[in-house]
């Protein structure tokens, strides 16, 4: 498909920074109007902080207050550039990334622990990067972050002397047990499962990642997972996946070519070893290097339609042909509940974790498993009793994962659905709404995983 000739720089689509927006909006106001606006905004910010603190129970505000009350001399310790492998279940969080008014997120709890343990002085000076950003409800048992932390060492891989270093602390021969220290200060559903010294001082968990894999766990229901896997092979290679994602044009993303290296659909656990059943647990695994916003959930939605026999596998090839189908059919995404950033690969990085720390992670995670497994067993036993007593059989295990699908008496094929706006239409809408001068030059935009 031809490039957007009328848009020489996609960076202009990125949302205005606070400074740029204020300069545009506030120039026309009088002094009195500006003062009134500032007072209103200050009141609004305080109200939001109170609501967030009350409803979300994030540990970050308390950690910041303690940091201000109890001064710690970071200048007496050197810094070390490290990677942390983080595992979390995102069901009870407002996504991974901390944003304005976002409340309790994975990132907020991570930095609360980092501040409480005095491993970092603040996020702003930690040179922090994350492998990927997951949305609300999405888990990441293979997330990786990179940052600079306080170290007991005076030399070694990743160790450096920061500006203002004074020394004077007697440090031991052993490094801080980062995993244990952090896990003792994190919620049960967030764990650090390994750490590694960074190969370079500018090493980034985001930009130096060699591969990312996602898993999507689902009950078999009435889908044919062989059909799903066969169709999934058509996704392999480098393609324009604009029909398998949500276009993030508002953040300057106008290129949708990515590469998928492997797609696998398998049964993880059968309820009856002798035969397939609707309660069998299955899993989709997709591996690549970078992804688009909601790409996995869109792919899963289409594969489920194919597995249920509603679509043929050839629809994958059709949707990958963006010249023929420049606009995505308006189908709903699969649920966020089972999605998991399962693995992030860094060639040459050797993860470290003390056995005692690993035992702590295993025991605390077993508590989570028991909590959820007991609930699942109780619900399953009730279903068995109802089915045996009534003789009624309902195969609706997948209904909760496909709530975004159109509910209609007669199924409408994907290629016959109404379509979303094209990329060009979306770009023109953003340009018009923000009154953007498309000849303006800005920095290149990097898109993040989701």
NULUM-364038 format. One record per residue (C-alpha): y, z negated, x negated; residue in one letter. Coordinates in steps of 0.5 Angstrom, whole numbers, padded with zeros to 4 digits, always signed. Last residue first. Layout:
YZXa ...
This chain:
-0007-0048-0002x -0006-0045-0009x +0001-0044-0011x +0005-0038-0011x +0010-0037-0017x +0016-0034-0016x +0020-0030-0021x +0027-0033-0023x +0033-0030-0019x +0037-0024-0018x +0041-0022-0012x +0041-0015-0010x +0037-0017-0003x +0043-0021-0001x +0040-0026+0004x +0043-0028+0010x +0038-0033+0011x +0036-0030+0018x +0036-0023+0016x +0033-0024+0009x +0027-0028+0013x +0026-0023+0018x +0026-0017+0014x +0021-0020+0009x +0016-0022+0016x +0017-0014+0018x +0015-0012+0011x +0009-0016+0011x +0007-0014+0018x +0008-0018+0024x +0001-0021+0027x -0003-0017+0031x -0006-0017+0038x -0013-0017+0038x -0017-0010+0038x -0019-0010+0031x -0022-0017+0032x -0027-0016+0038x -0025-0019+0044x -0030-0023+0047x -0030-0023+0055x -0029-0030+0058x -0024-0032+0054x -0022-0038+0049x -0019-0035+0043x -0021-0038+0037x -0017-0044+0034x -0022-0049+0036x -0027-0046+0032x -0029-0052+0028x -0030-0057+0034x -0034-0052+0037x -0039-0051+0032x -0044-0056+0034x -0044-0053+0041x -0051-0051+0042x -0053-0055+0049x -0060-0056+0051x -0061-0060+0058x -0068-0063+0059x -0064-0069+0062x -0068-0075+0058x -0070-0071+0052x -0063-0069+0051x -0059-0075+0052x -0064-0079+0048x -0063-0074+0042x -0056-0074+0043x -0055-0082+0043x -0059-0082+0036x -0055-0076+0033x -0049-0081+0035x -0052-0087+0032x -0054-0083+0026x -0047-0080+0025x -0044-0087+0025x -0049-0090+0020x -0048-0084+0015x -0040-0085+0016x -0040-0092+0013x -0046-0091+0009x -0043-0085+0005x -0036-0089+0004x -0040-0095+0002x -0044-0091-0003x -0037-0088-0006x -0035-0095-0008x -0042-0096-0011x -0042-0089-0015x -0034-0090-0017x -0036-0097-0020x -0042-0094-0023x -0038-0089-0026x -0033-0094-0029x -0039-0098-0032x -0041-0091-0035x -0035-0090-0039x -0032-0083-0037x -0030-0077-0041x -0030-0070-0039x -0030-0064-0045x -0025-0059-0044x -0027-0052-0047x -0027-0048-0041x -0023-0051-0036x -0026-0050-0029x -0024-0053-0022x -0029-0055-0017x -0030-0057-0010x -0023-0056-0007x -0026-0058+0000x -0026-0056+0007x -0030-0059+0012x -0024-0062+0016x -0019-0056+0016x -0022-0052+0022x -0023-0045+0022x -0017-0041+0023x -0015-0037+0029x -0015-0029+0030x -0008-0026+0031x -0011-0019+0027x -0007-0018+0021x -0002-0013+0020x -0003-0007+0015x -0010-0005+0018x -0011+0002+0015x -0007+0002+0009x -0009-0006+0009x -0016-0004+0008x -0019-0011+0007x -0020-0012+0014x -0024-0006+0015x -0029-0008+0010x -0030-0015+0013x -0031-0011+0020x -0037-0008+0017x -0041-0015+0017x -0041-0014+0025x -0038-0018+0030x -0039-0023+0035x -0046-0024+0032x -0045-0031+0031x -0046-0030+0024x -0041-0025+0024x -0036-0029+0028x -0037-0035+0023x -0036-0030+0017x -0029-0029+0020x -0027-0036+0021x -0029-0038+0014x -0025-0032+0011x -0019-0035+0015x -0020-0042+0013x -0021-0040+0005x -0015-0036+0005x -0011-0041+0008x -0005-0040+0003x -0007-0035-0002x -0012-0036-0008x -0013-0037-0015x -0019-0036-0020x -0025-0035-0016x -0031-0038-0013x -0033-0039-0006x -0038-0044-0003x -0040-0044+0004x -0045-0049+0006x -0050-0051+0011x -0052-0057+0015x -0058-0057+0020x -0056-0059+0027x -0057-0053+0030x -0065-0052+0028x -0069-0048+0023x -0076-0050+0022x -0081-0054+0019x -0077-0059+0015x -0074-0061+0021x -0066-0064+0020x -0065-0059+0015x -0060-0060+0009x -0056-0056+0005x -0057-0049+0008x -0054-0044+0004x -0048-0039+0004x -0046-0036-0003x -0039-0032-0004x -0038-0030-0012x -0032-0028-0016x -0026-0027-0011x -0020-0024-0014x -0013-0024-0011x -0008-0019-0009x -0003-0022-0004x +0003-0020-0007x +0009-0022-0002x +0010-0029-0004x +0017-0032-0004x +0016-0038-0001x +0018-0036+0006x +0013-0030+0005x +0007-0035+0005x +0003-0030+0009x -0003-0034+0012x -0009-0031+0010x -0015-0026+0010x -0011-0020+0013x -0007-0021+0007x -0013-0021+0002x -0011-0015-0002x -0017-0014-0006x -0020-0015-0013x -0028-0017-0013x -0033-0020-0008x -0031-0020-0001x -0036-0015+0001x -0041-0020-0001x -0039-0025+0004x -0042-0020+0010x -0049-0021+0007x -0048-0029+0006x -0046-0029+0014x -0051-0025+0016x -0056-0029+0012x -0053-0035+0015x -0055-0033+0022x -0050-0038+0027x -0053-0042+0033x -0051-0049+0031x -0052-0049+0023x -0047-0055+0022x -0042-0054+0017x -0039-0055+0010x -0034-0051+0007x -0034-0051-0001x -0028-0049-0005x -0029-0046-0013x -0023-0046-0018x -0023-0042-0024x -0020-0042-0031x -0015-0047-0030x -0009-0046-0035x -0004-0045-0031x -0005-0051-0026x -0008-0056-0030x -0003-0055-0035x -0003-0055-0043x +0004-0056-0046x +0002-0061-0051x -0005-0057-0053x -0012-0059-0052x -0011-0064-0047x -0015-0070-0048x -0020-0071-0043x -0021-0076-0036x -0026-0077-0031x -0028-0079-0024x -0021-0081-0022x -0023-0084-0015x -0019-0083-0008x -0023-0085-0002x -0023-0093-0004x -0016-0093-0004x -0013-0093-0012x -0011-0099-0016x -0018-0101-0019x -0020-0094-0020x -0013-0093-0024x -0015-0098-0030x -0023-0096-0029x -0021-0088-0030x -0016-0089-0036x -0020-0094-0040x -0014-0095-0045x -0016-0092-0052x -0020-0096-0057x -0018-0097-0064x -0013-0103-0062x -0006-0103-0061x -0001-0108-0064x +0006-0106-0061x +0012-0105-0066x +0013-0098-0064x +0020-0095-0063x +0019-0089-0059x +0026-0086-0057x +0024-0079-0057x +0016-0078-0056x +0011-0079-0061x +0005-0075-0060x -0002-0076-0058x -0006-0070-0055x -0012-0070-0060x -0011-0077-0064x -0006-0081-0067x -0002-0088-0065x -0007-0089-0060x -0006-0095-0054x -0003-0089-0050x +0002-0089-0045x +0001-0082-0040x +0003-0075-0041x +0001-0071-0035x -0005-0066-0033x -0008-0066-0026x -0015-0064-0024x -0018-0064-0017x -0026-0063-0016x -0027-0067-0010x -0021-0065-0006x -0021-0066+0001x -0017-0062+0006x -0014-0066+0012x -0007-0064+0011x -0006-0058+0006x -0009-0058-0001x -0005-0056-0007x -0008-0054-0013x -0009-0055-0021x -0004-0061-0021x +0002-0061-0026x +0006-0067-0029x +0011-0067-0035x +0011-0075-0034x +0018-0076-0035x +0020-0074-0027x +0014-0078-0025x +0016-0084-0027x +0015-0089-0033x +0007-0087-0033x +0001-0091-0035x +0004-0098-0033x -0002-0100-0029x +0003-0100-0022x +0006-0094-0024x +0000-0090-0025x -0003-0093-0018x +0003-0091-0014x +0003-0084-0017x -0004-0083-0015x -0002-0086-0008x +0004-0081-0007x +0000-0075-0009x -0006-0076-0004x -0001-0077+0001x +0002-0082+0005x +0009-0080+0008x +0011-0073+0008x +0019-0075+0009x +0021-0070+0003x +0015-0068+0000x +0009-0071-0004x +0003-0066-0005x -0004-0067-0003x -0004-0067+0005x -0001-0072+0010x -0007-0077+0009x -0013-0079+0013x -0018-0074+0012x -0016-0072+0005x -0023-0074+0002x -0021-0075-0006x -0024-0074-0013x -0019-0073-0019x -0021-0071-0026x -0015-0073-0030x -0013-0069-0036x -0009-0072-0042x -0002-0071-0046x -0002-0078-0050x +0005-0082-0051x +0006-0087-0056x +0008-0094-0054x +0013-0099-0056x +0018-0094-0052x +0015-0096-0046x +0018-0103-0045x +0016-0105-0038x +0021-0108-0034x +0019-0112-0028x +0024-0111-0022x +0025-0104-0022x +0017-0102-0023x +0016-0107-0017x +0020-0103-0013x +0017-0097-0015x +0010-0099-0013x +0012-0102-0007x +0015-0095-0005x +0009-0092-0007x +0003-0096-0003x +0004-0091+0003x +0003-0095+0009x +0004-0089+0014x +0007-0092+0020x +0012-0097+0017x +0014-0094+0011x +0015-0087+0014x +0019-0090+0020x +0023-0094+0015x +0024-0088+0010x +0026-0084+0016x +0031-0089+0019x +0034-0089+0012x +0035-0082+0011x +0038-0081+0018x +0043-0086+0016x +0045-0083+0010x +0045-0076+0013x +0050-0079+0018x +0055-0082+0013x +0055-0076+0009x +0057-0071+0015x +0062-0076+0017x +0065-0076+0010x +0064-0068+0010x +0068-0067+0017x +0074-0072+0014x +0075-0067+0008x +0074-0061+0012x +0068-0057+0012x +0068-0049+0011x +0065-0050+0004x +0059-0055+0007x +0054-0050+0009x +0054-0045+0003x +0055-0050-0003x +0050-0055+0001x +0045-0049+0001x +0045-0048-0006x +0045-0055-0008x +0039-0057-0004x +0035-0051-0006x +0035-0045-0002x +0028-0043+0001x +0024-0037-0004x +0026-0030-0001x +0031-0029-0006x +0025-0029-0011x +0022-0023-0008x +0026-0019-0013x +0027-0011-0012x +0026-0012-0004x +0028-0005-0001x +0022-0002-0005x +0017-0007-0002x +0011-0004-0006x +0007+0002-0003x +0000+0000+0000x 
